Amino acid sequence: MWGVMTISRNFFVLDDFNLRGKRVLLRLDINSPMDPVYGEILDDSRMRAHIETLDDLARSKVIILAHQSKPGKKDFTNLKNHATRLSKILKRPIKYVDSLFDSKALQAIEQMEDGDIILLENTRFFAEELILKKAKPDVLAKTHMISRLSSVADYYVCDAFAAAHRAQPSLVGFGDAIPSIAGRLMARELDVLGKVMKKGSGTLAILAGAKVDDSIEVMGNMLESGSANQILTGGLVATIFIMAKGIDVGPGSDDVLEREIPDYEKYVAEAKELLEKYPDQIQIPTDIALNNNGNRNGATVDQLPSEFPIFDIGLDTIVNYIDHINKANNVILNGPLGVFEIEEFSFGTIEIFKAIADCDAFSIIGGGHTGTVAKRLGLERKVDHLSTGGGALINMLSGKPLPVVEALKRSKMKFSVV
């Protein structure tokens, strides 16, 4: 047998194998906020979230696979600085290899000794990772990345929950080649969120921030599946839904949307359909805060359009949202309610975060920026679960299958019996 199960799950976990001395491909999500000019890592929270898994693999030969940003973004860069920062956090040397699957990378792997850690190059530097993100397992097995790396490794461990909703080769491609295992972070996220999904009704989801496409899709899934019975909106998500109500927001907000979401009109149409289908379950702000050259100007939605952009939710909306939070059994928050980076427009985000921290509901906060805010406010220990995932979190809670989890399940089915 490949391993003896000690916990009843439909995917392998680290406790199922003795990985001492084994070559282990370890997929992490250390995608971090970076200074685009100097390349400095501004927040290493995602790195720290993987320490337990790395500690448990201290006697293995660990080959880390990871990504940073995506093509076209200013922070799309190599992983040299990530290796340096992760090494400092772990207090162990981590060798950066500016290659992924060519002879240089394979030679570095073959020369490893027990306890060594290497970090290979940004997986998104390579076309296979982006082009084959929806390919079938048999196609992935033939890629250079999967075939070459699996030939020099014994196991694959995925701890990248924050990317679990992606179907890229480095995340889902190894399961048919070598046993694939959930790392500590991945297993913990799946266990906690699985329990919440079984709790039944009374779930309130607050979907905010700038990821409008993901939020609208997940909103529809959550309401249709019944995994949430009330949705509150904030950030650019709320602006889209205000427009879906037929309200002209004005040139200030239009300019922001055109810059951040070039095809935003498509999402306005989708939001309108959701409002027509679930008129009593989707809450949009009744008042907002406008950015008047850096000054906070309160206004009701009825007073729109405005030449100034919407930068936060208003006081009446905050009071209404807090009332909903206090009545919920479960509360899920993904995304800031306004432009929290600017103090003048952080009020809505801060008050909603505090309300969630103080409420009696089982509370989950997820997403990179969302988690960062919680930590800045010192609230990370006051919520029941601070998830590392944004899109992965809300996709899972909406009942949508996560490609990484499905790949882990398939691998267990294949390798449970020799």
N, C-alpha and C positions, 0 to 999 in steps of 0.2 A: 504493500500500500504506500501511496505517497505521503500519507499522514493520518493521524488518528484524531477525529473530531472530538473536541471536549465541550463545545458550545453548539447548540442547534441553530445553525444559520444556513441560508441557501448560497453562501459564498464562503470561501476560505478566509481565515484570519491567521495572524502570525503565530498564535498558539498551536496551530495545527501542524507545524513543521519545525524541525531542527535545522536552522539556517546557518549554524556555525561553520565557517570555512567555505560557504557557498558563494558563488557569484550571483548577486542579486541586482537586477535592474529595478531601480526605485523611482517611480514617477511622482514628482512633487509639484505643487503649485506655489511657486515662490515669486509669482508675478507681482511686482511691488511698485508703489508710487516712486517716481524718480525725477530728479532735477534734469530736465532735458539738455541743459547747457553743460553742466559739470559731470553728469552721470552718477551723481550721488543718490544712494538709496535713502528715501525720506522716511519710510516706515517699514520695519522688518517683521511686522506681526505675523504675516503668513509663514515666514521662515520659522519663527519660534513655535508655531502651531505643530510643526513636524518633528520637534525634538524628541518626543517620546518614541516615535517610530525609529528615528536614527539611533537613539540609545539602545533600543532593543536589537538593532542590527550591528552592534559594536564589534562583534567577532566575525562578521561576514565581510565579503569584498563587495562594497556598495558602489554601484554605478548610477549616478543620479541623472535622470532625464527631466527637463523643465523648459519652460518658455518665459519670455518677457514681451508683453505687449503683442502687437501684430503689425504687418507691413503697412507703411503709410503714417504710422504714429511717431511722434517725436521721441518717445521712450522705447522704441523698438531697437534693441541693442544686444550685444553679446552678454554672456553671463560671467565675465571675469570678476566684476565687482560683487556679484552674488556669491561667488565662491569665497571671496575674502570675508564678506560679512557673515556668511553662514559658518565659516571656520571659527570666527571670533565667538559667535553665539554658542557653538558646540564645544569650543575649546579643544578642537582636534584639527589637524591639517586636512584641507580639502584641495585636491589638485584640479585645476581648471584645464580642460582639454578643448582647444578650439576646433573641434571636429565632432562628428556624430557617429558615422558608421563607416568611414573609410579606413584604410590600413593604419593610419595614425591612431585612431580611436581604438581599433581592435588590438593593436599592439600594446597600448596603455592598459587595456583591460587584462590582457594575458599576462602582463608583468605584475599584476597586483598581488599583494600578500594579505593575509587575514587582518582585518581592522582598517584597511585602506579605504579611502573614499575619493572618488573622482566625480567631477561635474562636467558632463559633456555639453556641447554647444547648444544654443537656443534651438529647440526643435522646429520653430517656425521660420528658421532661416532656410529650410529645405522644402522644396515644392511638394513632396509626397504628403507632408503634414497638412497642407492646406487644400490641395487638389482632391485628395482621397478621403475627405472628412465624412463622406457618406457611403464609402465603398463597403462591399460585403466582406466577411471574414476571409473567404478563400482568396480574394483579391489582395487584401492586406497582407496575408501570409507570404505573398510573393514580392512584396516591396523590399527595397534595399534595407530600410530601417529595421523592419521586423525580421527578415531572414538572416541578416548579418549579425544583429545584436543578440537574437535568440540563440544563435549558434555558439556564442561564447558565454552564455549565462545559464544558470540552473533554474532560477525563479524570477518572477516579475511581481513586484509589490506596487500597488497603486494607492497613494495616500492623498491624491489630488481631488478632494471632494469639490472644491470650488470650480473645477472644470469638468465635473461628472456629467454635465448636460451636453458636453461636446463629444463628437464621434470621430476624433482624429486618430490616426494610426498609433501615436505614442501612448494614447489613452486606452484604446480598445483593441489594438491589433495583436497583442502578445498572447492572448488567452488560449488560442488553439495550438500555439507552439510550445509553450512551457506553462507550468502551473501558475496561475495568477491569483494574487492574495490581496485582501484589503488591509491597508496599514492601520495603525491605531486610530489616527484621526478619522479616516474614512469609516471605519467600523463604528466609532462612537457617534458620528453624525447620523449614520443610517439607523442605529439603534434608537437614538433619542427621537429623531423625526418620525420613525416608524411608530413609536408609542403615541405621539401626538395625533397621527392620522387615525389611530384607533379610538381616540377619545370621543369622537362623535361631534354633535352640533355645538354651536356657540363659539365658533372660531371667527375671529376678526382679523382681516389682513389689511395692512397699511402698505400700499404700493406707491412709491414716490421716486424721486431722483430723476435721472435723465434717460434711463433705459426704457423708453416708451414701448418699443416693439415687444420686448420680453414681457413687460408688465401687462400689456393688453392681452397678449396670448394667454398668459397665466391666469389673468383675471377671468377670462371666459372659461378656462378649464376648471378653475376652482368653483365658480358659481354653478357650472353645469354638473360637476361631480358631487357638489354638496360639501366639499372639503372646507369651504368657507361660506358663511351665510351673510356676511357684511364686508364691504370693501370701502376703505377710506383712501382718498387720493391726495397727493402732494407733489411738489416739484414740477417738472415739465410734464409729468403724467397728468397732473391736475389741469395744467394749462390746455392740454389737448382735449380733456373732457369738458372744460368750460367752452371751448370752441365747438365741441360736438353738440352742445346745447343751443347752438346758433348764435352765440355771443361773439361779437367782434372784440378781440382783446386789444387791438391797436397796433401801430407800427413798432413800438418798442419791443413787445413780446414776439411779434412776427419776425423781427430781425434776429432775435435769439434763436427761435425755432429754425429759421433758415440756415443759421450757422451751425447749430448742433444736430438738427435732424432735417437734412435737405428734402426728404420725401414725406414731410410731416402731414401733408394733406391726406395721404393714404390712411394714416393712423387716426386722423379726425373722423374719417368715414367709418372705420372699424369701431371707434369709441361710440359713435352715434348708434350703431347697431346694438352694442351692448347696453346702452342706456335705454333703448326701446324695449329690449328683452328683459332687463333687470332694473326697472326704474326705481324700485324701493330699496335696492341692495347696494347701489353704488352711490357713495357720498362725494360730492365735489365741494370745494370751498364756497362759502357765501360771501366772504370778504377776503381781501388780499393786501399785501404790502407791495407798493411800487417803489422802484429805485429811481428817485429824483436826484440824479447827479450825486449819488452817495447818501442821500437822506431817505429815511423811511417814511413814505407817505401811505397812510391807511386809506382804503377805499372799499366800497362794496362792489361785488361783481356787477351789479346793476349800473354802476357808474362807468363801466368800461364802454367804449374803448379809451385807451390812454396812449399818449406819446411815450410814456415811461414803461419799462418792462416789469413784469411780475417777478418778484424775487423771494416772496415768502407767503405763507398763509396768514390770515388776519386773526385778531383776538377772538371774535365770535366763533370762527371756525375752530380755533384751538379749544375753546370751552366745549363746543359740540363734540369734537373728536375725543376729548378726555372723558366725556360722559359715556360714549360708546365703549371706550377702553375699560372703564370701570364695570360695565355690564357684561363683558365677555368672559368666556371660560378659558379660551386660548387667544393669545395675541401674537401676530407675526408681523414684523416690521422689516421692510426692505427699501432702503433709500432715504436720503434726507428730505425734509419737508420744504426746504428752501435753500438758498445759497448760503449755507452755514459757514463757509470759509470767511465771509464778511460779517463781522460782529453785528452790524446793524440789522442783518437779515438772518441771524441765527436763532431768533427768539422762538419761532414755531417749532423748529427741530428740537431745541433744548427742552421746551415744555412737554412735547409729546414723548421724548425719550424719558424724561423724569416721571411722567405719568405711567409709562409702561413699567419702569423700575419699581414703582410704588404700588402697582395694582396687585390684586389677588390672583389674577389669571396666570396660567402657565405661559411664560413669555419667551419668545424667540426673536433675536435680532440677527439679521444676516447681511452679508455683502461686504465688500472691501471698505468702501467709504463709510457705510453704516457702522461697521464694527469700529472703525477709527474714531468716529464721533463718540460712541459709547465709552471708549477708553479715555478719550480726552476729558469726558465729563465724570470719569471715575465711577461709571455705572456698570462696568462689565461683570462685576460680582453680584450685582443686584438683579440681573435677569437670569432666568433659568437656563437658557442656552444661548451662547454667543457663537453663531455659526460662522464658518469661514466661507460659506457659499452665498452667492446672490442669486444668479440664475438657477444654479443647481438646487438651492433651497426651495425657491418658489415653484420650480418645475416638479420637484418630488412631492411637495405638499399639495399640488394640484392633481396628483395622481398620474402625472405624465412619466412614462418610463425614462430612466436615466441610462444613456448608452453605456457608460462605464460600469454601472451596476449590472446591466444585462450581460456584459462581457465577463464580469466576475462570476456570474451565475453559470454561464456556459462553460467556463473553465473548470469550475468545480464538478459539473456533471461529467466532463470529459476525463478529468484526472482523479476522481474519487476511486475509480476501480482501474487496476492495471490490466 
